[in-house]
Amino acid sequence: MNSPAMINRQMTIYEWTMLLGLSVLWGGSFFFNGIAVRELPALTVVVCRVAIAAVILILALKIAGAAIPRGKAVWTAFFGMGFLNNVLPFTLIVWGQTHIASGIASILNASTPLFTVIVAHALTNDEKMSAGRLVGVLVGFVGVATIIGGAVMTSGRMTIVAQIACVAASISYALAGVFGRRFRSLGVQPLATAAGQVTASSIMLLPVMLIVDRPWTLAVPGASVVGALIGVATLSTALGYVLYFRILATAGATNLLLVTLMIPVSAVLLGAVFLHETLQPRHFLGMVLIGLGLATIDGRPWNSIKGRSREACPRGATDLTGGDGI
């Protein structure tokens, strides 16, 4: 198991860069899903996503001269991770997007870090909740609520159920973030972990999809839907999970799941650029609050400011902001 020094720490610039890239890839998944669900049922979209990703990642392993590890313990972990990180949340979110906009789904998904802090505190020894971390997550969640505005709660029953489904997906992601830590102790590399979990997810979902959706009865999807399926499988899933497990191995579950606070920013910007959606003032305010939340959880910006303040006002000097000021 990772030591506390490796988990409860500020992330490096390299890890933050990977996290930013992952947020763009996963923000794009809501965009791709929004296109795909126009013509295909939810389970079919999810199966195409994980199955195509599994083929890509298995080929990548072969090119790298590696293979998915064998053994009961490893494959039990793959199926557990596949269920918590793919089967359940993907299905809930894609189904939710048949009733709510992709931007709203991505914003609701940003509740994941709040649940992750709670789950990690309860189930791990080295990712205990701190006051600063909790405050940061709450500030970020206020930013999410600001982006949503009041429109979310003014819809019909199915819309509310769809919103609850997306929140339930966030809880599943939080559990997956903690569950996935075991792959490091099992000695499974990030690429093999990504390939194993999407393969396990495909095995679980394929029979259900064939029974429920009966895909042979569906109309052939258009080019835009096929392109969306390829995009969500190759970019948001195959490449995304390679980054996911690499960050998880070094930065821990709580730091990793900060990505879901960043996803709404990517999703909203993608919608504005490609779908010509208009950004409202609350979207910009929400993005600022999300950034403040991330900074509070990471701690580095505030520590840097404190360090500069101490350098500018050494011990014994008059503090112009205190009682001795003008």
C-alpha positions, 0 to 999 in steps of 0.5 A: 500500500502507498505510504502517507507521504505519497498520497496526502501531498500536493501534486506535481506539475506533471500530475496536474498536467495529466489531470488537466488532460484527463479533464478535457478527455472526460469532458469530451465524453459528455459531448460524445454521449450527447450526440450518440444518445440521439440515435442509440439506446444507453446500453448500446452506447456504453457497450460500444464505448468499453468494447472498442476501448478494450480492443484498442488497449489490448492492441496497445499492450501487444505493441508494447510487448506486454499482456493483461495479467492472469490470475484470480486475484487480478481478474477479480479486481478487474471485474470489481473495478469495471463494475464501479468505474464503467458498468454502473456509472457509464450506464447511469450517466448515458441514460441520464443524458437521454433526459438532461443536457450533457453539460448538466450531467457533467456538472452533477458528476463534479460532486464526485470529489465530495463523496471521494473525501468521505469514502477515502476517509472511511476506507483508507488509512492514508487519505484522511479528511482534513479541514482544508481539503473539505473546505476546498471541495465544498468551495468547488461544489458551490462553483458547480451549483453556481454553473447549474443555477436554478434551472435544474430543479424546475423540470419534470419527474424524469429529469429529476430522476436522471439528475439523481442517476448522475449523482449516483454515478458520482458515488460509484466513481468515488468508490472506484477511486479507492478500490483501484488503489489495489492495482499498485500492490498487485503490481499491475501497470496502468496500461494493463489495468485500463485494458483489464477493466474495460475488458471485464466491463465488456464481458459484463455488459454485452449479454445485458445489452443484447437482451435489452436493446436487441441491437440487430433491430436498431436502425444503422446510426449516422456518421456523426453518431459513429464518429462520436462512438469512436471518439468516446471509446478511443479518447475519453476511454482508452487514452483517458484510463491510461492517464487515470490509472497513472495518476491514481498510482502516484497521487491517490484517489482524492487528488485524482477525483479532483478531475471531476471538478474540472470536467464541467469547465471542459464540457461547457467550453466544448459546448460553446465551441462546437455546439455554439452554446452561449456561456452565461455570467454564472458559468464564468463565476462557477469556473472561478469558484471551481478553480479556487476549490482546486487551489484550496485542496492542493494548498500550493498557491496559498502556501506560496502566498504565505511564504512570500508574505513572510519574506516581505514581512520578516519576524519583528517587522511592522505588519501593515495589514495588522493593528500597527498599520496606518 
